[in-house]
Amino acid sequence: MAFKPLHDRVLVRRVESEEKTAGGLIIPDSAKEKPAEGVVVACGDGARKDSGELIEMAVSAGDKILFGKWSGTEITVDGEELLIMKESDILGVLS
């Protein structure tokens, strides 16, 4: 990977959305919403307090997460579309 996020930013790979509904209907690409679920690829070191003390990240590489619909900035790294977002944009970690 040629990209390392700084501070409290996280690099995320979206999880592919379902191709069919529960009833078996195929969803066309034009009707699909981008999934708000992903896997953390890389993390920065964390934010800093005013005193300079490091606040550790609550997530780490490999965590499966949920994030807001409009969270992050889309970037392309090594031909792969990824998202970079602040840790505060993450809603939770899936187990």
Secondary structure, 3 states (H helix, E strand, C coil): CCCCCCCCEEEEEECCCCCECCCCCECCHHHCCCCCEEEEEEECCCEECCCCCEECCCCCCCCEEEECCCCCEEEEECCEEEEEEEHHHEEEEEC
